[in-house]
Amino acid sequence: IKTIVSQPNRRKKSLKMKFIAIALTLALSQASANSISAMRASNNSNAQARNNNNLSGNSRKADAFEEDACNTRFEFQFANDGCDCDVDLDEIKAEIQEQFDASGCSLDPAEFLKHHIRAAEVTDDELTAFLTRLCHGAHHKQIENATPFGEITEEGALFDKEYYDGGTYYNEERETNEYPGTDDEPAFVLQDHPGEDIKDFYDTEAQSWNVEFPSYMTNFDECQYNVAMCCFVQDRQANDNNGNCATPYDENCVDADPADNTDICYADAGRAPGSTRVQNGFAIFAGDDDDGEGAAHCHGLAWADEDTHPSSMYKGNNLFYISMYDHLYTRGYVRNVPGAPMCSCLEQAPVVSRSDCTEITCNTETLRFRYKNNKIRVRVVEDSVDIEFNACQGANGNNNDLYAYYQRLVDEGLVEDQTAEVEQHIVGNDQCPDAIEGFLTERLGELGISIN
């Protein structure tokens, strides 16, 4: 202040500089404001574009309707028979109309749906496609919320892995009147344990909700053909009309066999080192039945590429059913073919002539349609699914046959055609000798040894 007062000329210059600085500040502020406005406009435009391109399970956020009564929340449930998202548009519009009538909303259900897909002119086919997308979104959400596979045994991941390799007391025990059992109270009764737990899981989760497929196990990691198979070589349960285990257990079930349904050709231990615990080696099973490996029983499943197809969505359920319910609990079939896991992806399994097969039939499920905060959401009602396990209906009328069922999936365009590769693992009846010769020629040739 002293400087400005005592030096008038400098004061004038200083004031002039201040005016220039203020002018520059105002100009920069205006430019900044214009830039921010432009950025906001750009962001709004981008947000609008994202909204218009959003085809997720939730509908796009809609503007508020003019009628206050339409700005409400409601929900209803409807059946999705076949679990295939073949949505009945008329049924959905009727349900929405019922909700509008109750709230006093005068909006037409079709206009309501159009409003949520941001289009003034939409055909019924496009509305149906919109609802189908919501249904598929519900299935993807259901997959995320699958029942963990470990809840079946509650014994831990290592135990489950050992079971599918052919170990644990599930496979190794059999009923006995000897210690620790008695004539009055036999020990290791399969129907009691783990039978009761397996039966309980089958009656509840396995038929009403999707179960995780245990791809975290090396046995089921990246099944490259969408095929898995179990092969059993022993029977531990009598009086079930399956296999030749009989009472008294300590005399007639010491080394009992399952019902024979296949010819085991060979097992390449190097295909499943996580199960066989060796990096290489093989076992050859020349001949069949009593002239070969004896009785063996194989049973498998196959599934579509699309995650939400019932065969894929419920493959965890199917694996549980085949391995633990249908074969362990119901028939008492156990133990693995030497040199291979008991159950695994097909590429790790022993090479066989054929295999039985179970497919999933999803009869119906209940979907919940919910409108809240100007958004539509569709979800599968928990434990509302009705699943059946049936013998596979294969191509060319060949039923209960794993290879034929895989062929059907290929024919229907549901899975990538890898028929030639699958035929290297399921070789066909009476084809084991050729499969063994081809395998030995290649393997021994690598060692410089002629098969002759």
C-alpha positions in Angstrom: 0.0 0.0 0.0 2.8 2.4 0.8 4.4 1.7 -2.5 1.1 2.5 -4.5 0.4 5.7 -2.5 3.9 7.1 -2.7 4.4 6.3 -6.3 1.3 7.4 -8.3 2.7 6.3 -11.7 3.4 2.8 -10.4 0.0 2.7 -8.9 -1.7 3.4 -12.3 0.4 0.7 -13.9 -0.4 -1.8 -11.1 -4.2 -1.1 -11.4 -4.0 -1.6 -15.1 -2.3 -4.9 -14.6 -5.0 -5.9 -12.1 -7.7 -5.1 -14.7 -5.9 -7.2 -17.3 -5.6 -10.1 -14.8 -9.3 -9.9 -13.9 -10.2 -9.9 -17.6 -8.0 -12.9 -18.2 -9.5 -14.8 -15.3 -13.0 -14.1 -16.5 -12.1 -15.3 -19.9 -10.5 -18.5 -18.7 -13.4 -19.1 -16.3 -15.9 -18.8 -19.3 -13.7 -21.1 -21.4 -13.6 -23.6 -18.6 -17.3 -23.4 -18.1 -17.8 -24.0 -21.8 -15.4 -26.9 -21.7 -17.2 -28.5 -18.7 -20.6 -28.0 -20.5 -19.2 -29.7 -23.6 -17.8 -32.6 -21.5 -21.1 -33.0 -19.7 -23.0 -33.0 -23.0 -20.5 -35.6 -24.3 -20.8 -37.7 -21.2 -24.6 -37.5 -21.4 -24.4 -38.6 -25.1 -22.1 -41.5 -24.3 -24.4 -42.5 -21.4 -27.4 -42.4 -23.7 -25.5 -44.6 -26.2 -24.6 -47.1 -23.6 -28.2 -47.2 -22.5 -29.4 -47.8 -26.1 -26.8 -50.6 -26.5 -27.5 -52.3 -23.2 -29.0 -55.8 -23.8 -28.4 -57.3 -20.3 -30.8 -59.2 -18.2 -32.0 -55.9 -16.6 -34.1 -53.6 -18.8 -32.9 -50.1 -19.6 -33.7 -47.5 -17.1 -36.9 -45.8 -18.3 -38.0 -42.2 -17.9 -40.9 -41.6 -15.5 -44.3 -42.2 -17.0 -46.8 -39.4 -17.1 -49.3 -41.4 -15.0 -48.2 -41.4 -11.4 -50.0 -44.7 -10.9 -47.7 -46.4 -13.4 -44.6 -45.3 -11.4 -45.2 -48.1 -8.9 -43.5 -51.4 -8.1 -45.0 -54.8 -8.8 -44.0 -58.4 -9.4 -45.6 -61.6 -10.6 -44.4 -65.1 -11.3 -45.0 -67.3 -14.3 -44.0 -70.8 -15.5 -41.2 -71.4 -18.0 -42.1 -74.9 -19.2 -39.2 -76.7 -20.8 -36.8 -74.1 -19.2 -36.1 -72.9 -22.8 -37.1 -69.2 -22.5 -39.9 -69.7 -25.1 -41.8 -66.8 -23.5 -45.6 -66.4 -24.1 -45.9 -62.7 -24.8 -49.7 -62.7 -24.4 -49.4 -64.3 -21.0 -46.8 -61.6 -19.9 -49.0 -58.8 -21.2 -52.0 -60.2 -19.3 -50.0 -60.4 -16.1 -48.8 -56.8 -16.5 -52.4 -55.6 -17.3 -53.6 -57.3 -14.1 -51.0 -55.3 -12.1 -52.0 -52.0 -13.9 -55.6 -52.6 -13.2 -54.9 -53.0 -9.5 -52.9 -49.8 -9.3 -55.1 -47.7 -11.6 -52.5 -47.3 -14.3 -54.0 -46.7 -17.7 -50.9 -47.6 -19.7 -51.1 -50.4 -22.3 -48.8 -53.3 -21.4 -47.3 -53.3 -24.9 -46.5 -49.6 -24.6 -45.0 -50.3 -21.1 -42.6 -52.9 -22.6 -41.8 -50.6 -25.6 -41.0 -47.8 -23.2 -38.3 -50.1 -21.6 -36.6 -51.0 -24.8 -36.6 -47.3 -26.0 -38.5 -47.8 -29.2 -41.8 -46.3 -30.3 -42.5 -48.9 -33.0 -41.8 -52.4 -31.9 -43.3 -55.7 -33.3 -44.5 -58.5 -31.1 -41.6 -60.6 -32.2 -39.2 -57.9 -31.0 -41.0 -57.7 -27.6 -40.8 -61.5 -27.3 -37.1 -61.3 -28.1 -36.7 -58.7 -25.4 -38.4 -61.0 -22.8 -36.3 -63.9 -24.0 -33.1 -61.9 -23.3 -34.4 -61.2 -19.8 -35.0 -64.9 -19.3 -31.5 -65.8 -20.5 -30.2 -63.2 -18.2 -32.0 -64.9 -15.3 -30.4 -68.2 -16.2 -26.9 -66.6 -16.2 -27.7 -65.2 -12.8 -28.8 -68.6 -11.7 -25.5 -70.2 -12.9 -23.7 -67.6 -10.7 -25.7 -68.7 -7.7 -25.4 -72.5 -8.2 -25.2 -74.8 -5.2 -21.5 -75.5 -4.5 -20.7 -79.1 -5.5 -18.9 -79.5 -2.2 -22.2 -79.3 -0.3 -23.0 -82.9 -1.4 -20.5 -84.6 0.8 -19.3 -81.7 3.0 -16.1 -83.7 3.3 -13.9 -81.1 1.5 -12.5 -80.7 -2.0 -9.6 -83.2 -1.5 -12.1 -85.9 -0.4 -14.3 -85.3 -3.4 -11.3 -85.5 -5.7 -10.2 -88.8 -4.2 -13.7 -90.2 -4.5 -13.8 -89.5 -8.2 -10.3 -91.0 -8.6 -11.7 -94.3 -7.1 -10.7 -93.9 -3.4 -12.1 -92.9 0.0 -14.3 -95.0 2.2 -17.2 -94.4 -0.3 -15.4 -96.8 -2.7 -13.4 -98.9 -0.4 -15.8 -100.1 2.3 -18.4 -102.7 2.1 -21.0 -104.0 4.6 -19.6 -106.5 7.1 -20.7 -108.4 10.3 -17.0 -108.6 11.3 -15.4 -106.0 13.5 -16.4 -103.3 13.9 -19.7 -104.8 12.9 -21.7 -107.6 14.6 -24.4 -110.0 13.5 -27.0 -107.7 14.9 -25.5 -104.4 13.8 -23.4 -104.7 10.7 -20.8 -101.9 9.9 -20.4 -99.8 6.8 -24.0 -100.1 5.6 -24.1 -98.0 2.4 -27.8 -97.1 2.8 -27.0 -95.5 6.1 -23.8 -93.6 5.3 -23.2 -92.0 3.0 -26.5 -93.2 1.6 -28.8 -91.0 3.7 -26.9 -87.8 2.8 -26.9 -88.7 -0.9 -30.6 -89.5 -0.9 -31.4 -86.3 0.9 -29.4 -84.2 -1.7 -31.2 -86.0 -4.5 -34.6 -85.3 -3.1 -33.9 -81.6 -2.7 -31.2 -79.6 -4.5 -30.5 -82.1 -7.3 -34.0 -81.9 -8.7 -34.9 -78.3 -7.9 -31.8 -76.1 -8.5 -28.6 -76.1 -10.5 -25.5 -77.7 -8.9 -22.0 -76.4 -9.7 -20.0 -78.6 -12.1 -16.7 -79.3 -10.3 -14.3 -78.0 -13.0 -11.9 -77.1 -10.2 -11.0 -80.8 -10.0 -8.4 -81.9 -12.5 -10.8 -84.7 -13.4 -13.3 -82.2 -14.9 -11.1 -79.3 -16.0 -11.9 -78.1 -19.5 -13.7 -81.2 -20.8 -12.8 -80.5 -24.4 -15.5 -82.6 -26.0 -18.3 -81.7 -23.6 -18.4 -85.3 -22.4 -17.7 -86.9 -19.1 -17.8 -90.6 -18.1 -17.6 -92.9 -15.1 -16.4 -96.5 -15.3 -16.9 -98.8 -12.3 -15.4 -102.2 -11.7 -16.8 -103.4 -8.4 -20.1 -103.8 -6.6 -20.4 -103.2 -2.8 -24.2 -103.6 -2.2 -26.5 -106.6 -2.2 -30.2 -107.0 -2.9 -30.6 -104.1 -5.3 -31.0 -106.1 -8.6 -27.7 -104.7 -9.9 -24.3 -106.5 -9.9 -23.6 -109.8 -8.2 -22.9 -108.7 -4.6 -25.0 -110.9 -2.4 -25.5 -111.8 1.2 -24.0 -112.7 3.5 -21.6 -109.9 2.6 -18.5 -111.5 4.2 -18.9 -114.5 1.9 -20.6 -113.3 -1.3 -19.5 -109.6 -1.7 -15.8 -109.7 -1.1 -14.9 -109.0 -4.7 -18.2 -108.6 -6.5 -18.8 -107.2 -10.0 -21.1 -104.7 -11.5 -23.4 -105.6 -14.4 -21.2 -105.6 -17.5 -22.1 -103.1 -20.2 -18.8 -102.4 -22.0 -15.4 -103.7 -23.1 -12.5 -101.8 -21.6 -9.8 -101.5 -24.3 -6.9 -99.7 -22.5 -6.1 -97.0 -20.1 -3.4 -94.4 -20.8 -2.2 -93.2 -17.3 -0.5 -90.2 -18.9 -3.8 -88.7 -19.8 -4.7 -88.2 -16.2 -1.6 -87.7 -14.1 -3.5 -85.8 -11.4 -5.4 -89.0 -10.8 -3.0 -91.8 -11.6 0.0 -90.1 -10.0 2.3 -91.0 -12.8 3.4 -89.1 -15.9 3.3 -92.0 -18.3 2.4 -95.7 -18.6 -0.6 -97.7 -19.8 -2.7 -100.8 -19.1 -3.9 -103.0 -21.8 -7.1 -105.1 -21.3 -7.1 -107.6 -24.2 -10.2 -109.7 -24.6 -13.5 -109.1 -22.9 -15.5 -110.4 -19.9 -13.8 -113.4 -18.3 -11.3 -113.5 -21.1 -10.3 -109.9 -20.4 -10.8 -107.3 -17.7 -13.9 -109.0 -16.3 -17.2 -107.1 -15.7 -17.1 -103.3 -16.0 -19.8 -100.7 -16.2 -19.5 -97.3 -17.9 -22.0 -94.4 -17.7 -21.7 -90.9 -18.9 -23.1 -87.5 -19.9 -22.7 -84.9 -22.6 -23.8 -81.3 -22.9 -24.4 -78.4 -25.2 -21.9 -75.5 -25.8 -24.4 -72.9 -24.7 -24.2 -72.4 -20.9 -27.9 -71.9 -20.4 -29.0 -75.0 -22.3 -30.4 -77.5 -19.7 -27.9 -80.2 -20.6 -25.1 -77.7 -19.8 -26.7 -75.7 -17.0 -27.5 -78.9 -15.0 -24.4 -81.0 -15.8 -23.3 -80.7 -12.2 -26.7 -82.2 -11.2 -26.2 -85.0 -13.8 -22.7 -85.8 -12.6 -24.0 -86.2 -9.0 -26.9 -88.3 -10.2 -24.8 -90.7 -12.3 -21.9 -91.1 -9.9 -23.3 -90.9 -6.4 -27.1 -91.5 -6.6 -27.7 -93.9 -9.5 -24.5 -95.9 -9.2 -23.1 -95.6 -5.7 -26.4 -95.3 -3.6 -28.8 -97.2 -5.8 -26.5 -99.9 -7.3 -23.4 -99.9 -5.0 -21.0 -99.5 -8.0 -17.5 -98.4 -7.0 -13.8 -98.3 -7.9 -11.9 -97.2 -10.9 -10.3 -99.0 -13.9 -6.5 -99.3 -13.1 -4.6 -96.5 -14.9 -7.6 -94.1 -15.1 -9.8 -92.0 -12.8 -13.2 -93.5 -11.9 -15.0 -90.4 -13.3 -13.6 -87.7 -15.5 -13.7 -85.8 -18.7 -13.8 -88.3 -21.6 -10.2 -87.5 -22.7 -8.9 -88.7 -19.3 -11.1 -91.8 -19.1 -10.2 -95.4 -20.3 -10.9 -96.2 -23.9 -14.0 -98.3 -24.1 -16.3 -99.9 -26.6 -19.5 -98.1 -25.4 -21.2 -96.4 -22.4 -24.7 -95.9 -21.0 -25.9 -92.3 -20.8 -28.2 -90.1 -18.7 -29.6 -86.8 -20.0 -31.3 -83.9 -18.1 -35.0 -83.1 -18.8 -36.0 -79.7 -17.3 -39.7 -79.9 -17.1 -40.4 -76.4 -15.8 -39.2 -73.5 -13.7 -40.8 -70.5 -12.1 -39.6 -67.0 -13.2 -40.2 -63.8 -11.2 -40.9 -60.7 -13.2 -40.2 -57.6 -11.0 -40.7 -53.9 -11.9 -39.0 -51.5 -9.4 -37.3 -48.1 -9.8 -38.2 -48.0 -13.5 -36.3 -51.2 -14.1 -37.5 -54.7 -15.1 -35.7 -57.7 -13.7 -36.4 -61.4 -14.3 -35.0 -64.1 -12.0 -35.5 -67.8 -11.5 -37.3 -68.5 -8.2 -35.0 -70.5 -6.0 -35.7 -74.2 -5.8 -38.5 -73.8 -8.3 -37.0 -76.0 -11.0 -38.4 -79.4 -11.9 -35.6 -81.7 -13.2 -35.7 -85.3 -14.3 -32.9 -87.7 -15.1 -33.7 -89.9 -18.0 -31.9 -92.4 -20.3 -30.4 -90.5 -23.2 -32.4 -90.3 -26.4 -29.6 -90.7 -29.0 -29.3 -90.2 -32.8 -30.8 -92.8 -35.1 -33.0 -94.2 -32.3 -30.0 -95.4 -30.3 -31.0 -94.7 -26.7 -29.1 -95.0 -23.4 -25.9 -94.7 -25.5 -23.3 -91.9 -24.8 -21.8 -91.8 -28.3 -25.3 -91.7 -29.9 -26.4 -88.9 -27.6 -23.3 -86.9 -28.5 -24.1 -87.5 -32.2 -27.6 -86.1 -31.5 -26.1 -82.9 -29.9 -23.9 -82.5 -33.0 -26.9 -83.1 -35.4 -28.9 -80.4 -33.6 -26.1 -77.9 -33.8 -25.8 -77.8 -30.0 -22.1 -78.8 -29.7 -19.0 -78.4 -31.9 -18.5 -81.5 -34.1 -15.6 -83.4 -32.7 -17.0 -86.8 -33.6 -13.7 -88.1 -34.9 -12.0 -87.3 -31.6 -14.8 -88.8 -29.5 -14.6 -92.0 -31.6 -11.0 -92.4 -30.4 -12.3 -92.8 -26.8 -15.6 -94.6 -27.5 -14.6 -97.0 -30.3 -17.7 -99.1 -30.8 -18.6 -102.7 -30.1 -15.9 -105.3 -31.1 -13.5 -102.5 -32.0 -11.2 -102.8 -29.0 -8.6 -105.1 -30.8 -8.1 -102.5 -33.5 -8.0 -99.7 -30.9 -5.3 -101.5 -28.9 -3.2 -102.3 -32.0 -3.3 -98.7 -33.1 -2.4 -97.5 -29.6 0.5 -100.0 -29.2 1.8 -99.3 -32.7 2.1 -95.6 -31.9 3.4 -96.0 -28.3 5.9 -98.7 -28.9 7.0 -97.0 -32.1 8.0 -94.0 -30.0 10.4 -96.4 -28.2 11.7 -97.9 -31.5 9.9 -101.2 -30.9 7.9 -102.9 -33.6 4.5 -104.2 -32.5 5.3 -107.4 -34.3 
